[in-house]
């Protein structure tokens, strides 16, 4: 492995002002931005205030184009496959609206797919008569690629949709196994990489998906309200494009018609927050400078250590499943009031988050809980911080 050493961690913490005030274990919610990201945003806002928005954008043209190069490199693909989006769900929705749904079309998804994705599927059912089906989970947790194969052969779905890492468990799903099959069968494949971009080393070509959506605010450590969508060659070579287009995503080629952009730009709209986009680019560059392989190893090791130490506490249950587990640790404390628990942790300067039943109905029914405490470390957290958190949870008052 490429272990990150103490001196490097110390330097990375120095560039992260938030580490001075909190033990930040809410990286699956929003990570702490490092100084280069904050500087990139400030710099452009200043340029806008001094020169005007259009003028500042013109001057930053090269760096703004660099957004696509950087995000492409992060995913092992070319700039033309990348579209800027306002966040993960924004990117995900644009992908969904590009599919010309008809009554009786089928979506095959997993029991662990994210709540917002499930809501979008139900909306397609109400509006177009699209049917939603679920692949079975493996006994140890996570979607069973064999079940995807079996159900897809029986159902011929229009789309297979899999969340790479669910928000409410430490599980990493085998998206590449599903991708191999989707490609063989020519079925559209959408992967939600919201929790894995910036946490794991990702190669979209190896995953074999048509769409990969993510946000910057989580493990990529970028600003809120920024995200991206990866779009495969197969989509770009077809005429598929989202429901909403404008003069940026298409050109008015005849008096009564348009040509859609040849690149993933067809999934964008013209207006966007350029300062934030430059912050997002800086975040992608920052992650690549450290190295995604090194980040992945450290995040997984920190989470494993935290799970290990929490296993010894009798008053809590660890709920993470799956053979491959990442940087999300979910615990349930039977009989505790979740909101009081969170206040108690916040008073101890520990940032964490709660997930309630409405956000993970299918998963939580199976686990028999109605809420979880989610602790999500990142590479800038330390083993000392984890020990402190375990202490606080050990001594929690009834």
C-alpha positions as CSV (number, residue, x, y, z in Angstrom):
1,X,0.0,0.0,0.0
2,X,0.9,3.7,-0.2
3,X,0.5,4.6,3.4
4,X,0.1,8.2,4.3
5,X,2.6,9.2,7.0
6,X,2.2,11.3,10.1
7,X,4.1,14.3,8.8
8,X,1.9,14.4,5.7
9,X,-1.3,14.2,7.8
10,X,0.0,17.0,10.0
11,X,0.5,19.2,7.0
12,X,-2.9,18.3,5.5
13,X,-4.6,19.2,8.9
14,X,-2.7,22.5,8.9
15,X,-4.3,23.3,5.5
16,X,-7.8,22.4,6.9
17,X,-8.8,25.2,9.4
18,X,-11.9,23.2,10.6
19,X,-9.7,20.5,12.2
20,X,-8.7,23.0,14.9
21,X,-12.3,23.3,16.1
22,X,-13.9,19.9,15.7
23,X,-13.4,16.2,15.3
24,X,-15.0,16.1,12.0
25,X,-16.7,12.7,11.4
26,X,-19.4,14.1,9.0
27,X,-17.5,13.7,5.8
28,X,-20.2,11.6,4.2
29,X,-22.4,14.7,4.8
30,X,-19.9,17.5,3.9
31,X,-16.2,17.3,4.4
32,X,-14.0,20.3,5.5
33,X,-12.7,22.3,2.6
34,X,-8.9,22.8,2.5
35,X,-7.3,26.2,2.0
36,X,-6.5,25.9,-1.7
37,X,-10.3,25.3,-2.4
38,X,-11.3,28.3,-0.3
39,X,-8.7,30.5,-1.9
40,X,-9.8,29.5,-5.5
41,X,-13.4,30.6,-4.6
42,X,-12.4,33.8,-2.9
43,X,-10.1,34.8,-5.7
44,X,-12.8,34.5,-8.4
45,X,-15.4,36.3,-6.3
46,X,-13.0,39.1,-5.9
47,X,-12.3,39.2,-9.7
48,X,-16.1,39.3,-10.3
49,X,-16.6,42.2,-7.9
50,X,-13.7,44.2,-9.4
51,X,-14.2,43.4,-13.1
52,X,-17.7,42.1,-13.6
53,X,-19.0,38.5,-13.9
54,X,-18.5,38.1,-17.7
55,X,-15.1,39.7,-17.7
56,X,-13.9,37.6,-14.7
57,X,-15.1,34.4,-16.5
58,X,-13.4,35.4,-19.7
59,X,-10.1,35.9,-17.8
60,X,-10.5,32.6,-16.1
61,X,-11.4,30.7,-19.2
62,X,-8.4,28.4,-19.2
63,X,-8.8,27.4,-15.6
64,X,-12.6,26.9,-16.1
65,X,-11.9,24.5,-19.0
66,X,-9.4,22.8,-16.6
67,X,-12.4,21.7,-14.5
68,X,-13.3,19.1,-17.2
69,X,-9.7,17.9,-17.5
70,X,-9.3,17.6,-13.7
71,X,-12.6,15.7,-13.1
72,X,-11.9,13.5,-16.1
73,X,-8.5,12.6,-14.7
74,X,-10.0,11.8,-11.4
75,X,-12.3,9.3,-13.1
76,X,-9.8,8.0,-15.6
77,X,-11.6,9.5,-18.6
78,X,-11.5,12.4,-21.1
79,X,-12.8,16.0,-20.5
80,X,-15.6,15.7,-23.1
81,X,-17.3,13.0,-20.9
82,X,-17.7,15.4,-18.0
83,X,-20.6,17.8,-17.3
84,X,-20.7,20.3,-14.5
85,X,-23.8,20.0,-12.2
86,X,-25.2,21.7,-9.1
87,X,-24.9,18.5,-7.1
88,X,-25.3,14.8,-7.2
89,X,-29.1,14.7,-7.5
90,X,-29.0,17.5,-10.1
91,X,-26.6,15.3,-12.2
92,X,-28.7,12.2,-11.5
93,X,-32.0,13.8,-12.6
94,X,-30.5,15.2,-15.8
95,X,-29.4,11.6,-16.7
96,X,-32.9,10.3,-15.9
97,X,-34.6,12.9,-18.0
98,X,-32.5,12.0,-21.0
99,X,-34.1,8.6,-21.3
100,X,-37.3,8.8,-23.4
101,X,-39.5,6.8,-21.0
102,X,-42.6,5.0,-22.2
103,X,-45.3,3.2,-20.3
104,X,-44.1,-0.3,-19.2
105,X,-40.4,0.6,-19.3
106,X,-38.6,-1.0,-16.4
107,X,-35.9,0.2,-13.9
108,X,-33.9,-2.4,-12.1
109,X,-32.3,-1.1,-8.9
110,X,-31.1,-2.2,-5.4
111,X,-32.6,-2.2,-1.9
112,X,-29.7,0.0,-0.9
113,X,-30.3,2.8,-3.4
114,X,-30.4,6.4,-2.2
115,X,-33.7,7.8,-1.1
116,X,-33.7,10.7,-3.7
117,X,-33.1,8.1,-6.4
118,X,-36.0,6.0,-5.2
119,X,-38.3,9.1,-5.2
120,X,-37.3,9.9,-8.8
121,X,-38.1,6.3,-9.8
122,X,-41.6,6.6,-8.2
123,X,-42.1,9.9,-9.9
124,X,-41.3,8.2,-13.3
125,X,-43.9,5.5,-12.3
126,X,-46.6,8.1,-11.6
127,X,-45.8,10.2,-14.7
128,X,-45.0,7.6,-17.4
129,X,-46.0,4.2,-16.0
130,X,-42.4,3.1,-15.5
131,X,-42.1,-0.1,-13.4
132,X,-39.5,-0.4,-10.6
133,X,-37.9,-3.7,-9.7
134,X,-35.2,-4.6,-7.1
135,X,-32.3,-7.1,-7.4
136,X,-31.8,-9.3,-4.4
137,X,-29.1,-8.6,-1.8
138,X,-26.3,-10.9,-0.9
139,X,-26.6,-12.6,2.6
140,X,-23.6,-10.4,3.8
141,X,-25.2,-7.3,2.3
142,X,-25.0,-5.4,-1.0
143,X,-26.6,-6.1,-4.3
144,X,-26.0,-9.6,-5.7
145,X,-24.6,-9.2,-9.3
146,X,-26.0,-12.6,-10.2
147,X,-29.5,-11.5,-9.2
148,X,-29.1,-8.4,-11.3
149,X,-28.1,-10.6,-14.2
150,X,-31.1,-13.0,-13.7
151,X,-33.7,-10.3,-13.2
152,X,-32.4,-8.2,-16.1
153,X,-32.6,-11.2,-18.4
154,X,-36.2,-11.8,-17.3
155,X,-37.3,-8.2,-17.3
156,X,-35.3,-6.5,-20.1
157,X,-35.1,-3.2,-18.1
158,X,-34.6,0.1,-19.9
159,X,-32.2,1.1,-17.1
160,X,-30.1,-0.5,-14.3
161,X,-29.4,1.9,-11.4
162,X,-27.0,1.2,-8.6
163,X,-25.7,3.4,-5.8
164,X,-22.0,2.7,-5.4
165,X,-22.0,3.3,-1.7
166,X,-25.3,3.9,0.2
167,X,-25.5,6.9,2.5
168,X,-26.8,4.8,5.4
169,X,-24.2,1.9,5.6
170,X,-20.5,1.2,5.2
171,X,-21.3,-0.9,2.2
172,X,-19.4,-0.6,-1.2
173,X,-21.5,-2.3,-3.9
174,X,-19.8,-4.2,-6.8
175,X,-20.7,-1.8,-9.6
176,X,-18.1,-3.1,-12.0
177,X,-19.6,-6.6,-12.0
178,X,-23.0,-5.1,-12.9
179,X,-21.3,-2.9,-15.6
180,X,-19.8,-5.9,-17.4
181,X,-23.2,-7.4,-17.7
182,X,-25.1,-4.2,-18.6
183,X,-22.6,-3.6,-21.5
184,X,-23.0,-7.2,-22.8
185,X,-26.7,-6.7,-22.9
186,X,-26.7,-3.1,-24.1
187,X,-28.8,-2.0,-21.1
188,X,-28.3,1.7,-19.9
189,X,-26.5,1.8,-16.6
190,X,-26.5,4.7,-14.1
191,X,-24.2,4.7,-11.1
192,X,-24.6,7.1,-8.1
193,X,-21.1,7.8,-6.9
194,X,-22.0,10.5,-4.4
195,X,-20.2,8.8,-1.5
196,X,-17.3,7.3,-3.4
197,X,-15.9,10.2,-5.5
198,X,-12.9,11.4,-3.6
199,X,-13.0,8.5,-1.2
200,X,-12.1,5.6,-3.6
201,X,-9.9,5.3,-6.6
202,X,-12.5,5.3,-9.4
203,X,-12.2,4.2,-13.1
204,X,-15.5,4.8,-14.9
205,X,-14.3,3.0,-18.0
206,X,-13.7,-0.1,-15.8
207,X,-17.1,0.3,-14.1
208,X,-18.7,0.3,-17.5
209,X,-21.5,2.7,-16.7
210,X,-23.3,5.2,-19.0
211,X,-23.7,7.7,-16.3
212,X,-21.8,8.4,-13.1
213,X,-23.1,11.2,-10.8
214,X,-21.5,12.8,-7.8
215,X,-21.2,15.8,-5.6
216,X,-18.1,17.8,-4.5
217,X,-19.1,18.6,-0.9
218,X,-18.5,15.1,0.5
219,X,-15.2,13.2,0.2
220,X,-13.9,15.5,-2.6
221,X,-13.8,18.3,0.0
222,X,-15.2,20.9,-2.5
223,X,-17.8,23.6,-2.0
224,X,-21.5,22.8,-1.6
225,X,-23.8,23.2,-4.6
226,X,-21.3,21.7,-7.0
227,X,-21.3,18.3,-8.7
228,X,-20.6,16.5,-12.0
229,X,-22.0,13.9,-14.3
230,X,-19.9,11.5,-16.4
231,X,-21.5,10.6,-19.7
232,X,-20.3,7.6,-21.8
233,X,-19.5,7.5,-25.5
234,X,-22.6,5.4,-26.1
235,X,-24.8,8.3,-24.9
236,X,-22.8,11.0,-26.7
237,X,-23.0,9.1,-30.0
238,X,-26.8,8.8,-29.6
239,X,-29.2,11.7,-29.6
240,X,-30.0,11.3,-25.9
241,X,-30.1,14.6,-24.0
242,X,-31.9,16.0,-21.0
243,X,-35.4,17.5,-20.9
244,X,-34.0,21.0,-20.3
245,X,-31.6,22.6,-22.8
246,X,-30.5,26.1,-23.7
247,X,-28.1,28.0,-25.9
248,X,-25.1,26.3,-24.2
249,X,-26.3,22.7,-24.5
250,X,-27.6,23.1,-28.1
251,X,-27.4,25.4,-31.1
252,X,-30.3,26.9,-33.0
253,X,-29.3,25.5,-36.4
254,X,-32.5,26.0,-38.4
255,X,-35.4,28.4,-37.9
256,X,-37.4,25.7,-36.2
257,X,-34.8,23.2,-34.9
258,X,-31.6,22.6,-33.0
259,X,-28.4,20.6,-32.9
260,X,-27.4,19.1,-29.5
261,X,-23.8,19.6,-28.3
262,X,-21.4,16.7,-29.2
263,X,-19.9,16.5,-25.7
264,X,-21.3,16.1,-22.2
265,X,-21.9,19.8,-22.3
266,X,-25.4,18.9,-23.6
267,X,-26.1,17.9,-19.9
268,X,-25.3,21.4,-18.7
269,X,-27.0,24.7,-18.7
270,X,-25.3,28.0,-19.5
271,X,-25.5,29.6,-16.0
272,X,-23.4,28.3,-13.2
273,X,-21.5,29.6,-10.1
274,X,-18.0,30.0,-11.6
275,X,-16.3,30.7,-8.3
276,X,-17.6,27.4,-7.0
277,X,-16.7,25.6,-10.2
278,X,-13.1,26.8,-9.7
279,X,-13.3,25.7,-6.0
280,X,-14.5,22.3,-7.3
281,X,-11.6,22.0,-9.7
282,X,-9.2,22.9,-6.9
283,X,-10.7,20.1,-4.8
284,X,-10.3,17.5,-7.6
285,X,-6.6,18.6,-8.1
286,X,-6.0,18.5,-4.3
287,X,-7.3,14.9,-4.1
288,X,-5.1,13.8,-7.1
289,X,-2.0,15.5,-5.6
290,X,-2.4,13.3,-2.5
291,X,-3.4,10.3,-4.6
292,X,-6.7,8.5,-4.6
293,X,-5.2,5.1,-3.8
294,X,-3.5,6.5,-0.7
295,X,-6.8,8.3,0.3
296,X,-8.8,5.1,-0.2
297,X,-6.4,3.0,2.0
298,X,-6.4,5.5,4.8
299,X,-10.2,6.1,4.9
300,X,-10.9,2.4,4.9
301,X,-8.3,1.8,7.6
302,X,-9.7,4.6,9.8
303,X,-13.3,3.3,9.5
304,X,-12.2,-0.3,10.2
305,X,-10.4,0.9,13.3
306,X,-13.4,2.8,14.5
307,X,-15.7,-0.2,13.9
308,X,-13.3,-2.4,15.7
309,X,-13.1,-0.2,18.8
310,X,-16.9,0.4,18.9
311,X,-17.6,-3.4,18.7
312,X,-16.4,-3.6,22.3
313,X,-19.1,-1.3,23.6
314,X,-22.2,-3.3,24.8
315,X,-24.8,-0.6,24.5
316,X,-24.5,-0.1,20.8
317,X,-24.9,-2.1,17.6
318,X,-22.8,-1.7,14.5
319,X,-25.0,-2.0,11.4
320,X,-22.5,-1.9,8.5
321,X,-22.7,-4.8,6.1
322,X,-21.0,-6.1,3.0
323,X,-17.6,-7.7,2.2
324,X,-16.2,-4.4,1.0
325,X,-16.6,-1.6,3.5
326,X,-15.7,2.1,3.2
327,X,-15.6,5.2,5.3
328,X,-19.1,5.2,6.7
329,X,-19.7,3.7,10.1
330,X,-23.3,3.4,11.2
331,X,-24.3,2.5,14.8
332,X,-27.6,2.3,16.7
333,X,-27.9,2.8,20.4
334,X,-31.2,1.0,21.4
335,X,-33.2,3.0,23.9
336,X,-31.4,6.3,23.3
337,X,-33.0,9.5,22.0
338,X,-31.1,10.1,18.8
339,X,-31.4,13.9,19.0
340,X,-30.1,14.1,22.5
341,X,-27.3,11.8,21.5
342,X,-26.3,14.2,18.7
343,X,-26.4,17.2,21.0
344,X,-24.2,15.3,23.4
345,X,-21.7,14.5,20.7
346,X,-21.7,18.1,19.3
347,X,-21.0,19.4,22.8
348,X,-18.0,17.2,22.8
349,X,-17.0,18.9,19.6
350,X,-17.7,15.8,17.5
351,X,-19.4,16.4,14.1
352,X,-21.6,13.5,13.1
353,X,-25.0,13.0,11.5
354,X,-28.2,11.0,12.1
355,X,-30.2,9.1,9.4
356,X,-33.8,8.4,10.0
357,X,-36.2,5.7,8.8
358,X,-37.7,7.9,6.0
359,X,-34.3,8.1,4.3
360,X,-33.6,4.4,4.2
361,X,-36.9,2.5,4.6
362,X,-35.9,-0.7,2.8
363,X,-32.5,-1.0,4.5
364,X,-33.7,0.0,8.0
365,X,-36.7,-2.4,7.9
366,X,-34.3,-5.2,7.3
367,X,-32.0,-4.1,10.1
368,X,-34.9,-3.4,12.5
369,X,-33.9,0.1,13.4
370,X,-35.6,3.5,12.9
371,X,-32.5,5.7,13.1
372,X,-28.7,5.4,13.0
373,X,-25.8,7.5,14.1
374,X,-23.4,8.0,11.1
375,X,-19.7,8.5,11.7
376,X,-17.7,9.1,8.5
377,X,-13.9,9.7,8.8
378,X,-11.7,11.2,6.1
379,X,-7.9,10.9,5.6
380,X,-7.2,14.1,7.7
381,X,-8.8,12.5,10.8
382,X,-6.3,10.9,13.2
383,X,-6.4,7.7,15.3
384,X,-6.2,9.8,18.4
385,X,-9.5,11.5,17.4
386,X,-11.1,8.2,16.9
387,X,-10.0,7.0,20.4
388,X,-11.6,10.2,21.8
389,X,-14.9,9.5,20.0
390,X,-15.0,6.0,21.3
391,X,-14.3,7.3,24.8
392,X,-17.2,9.8,24.5
393,X,-19.6,7.0,23.3
394,X,-18.4,4.6,26.0
395,X,-19.2,7.1,28.8
396,X,-22.5,8.4,27.3
397,X,-25.0,9.2,30.1
398,X,-28.3,7.2,30.1
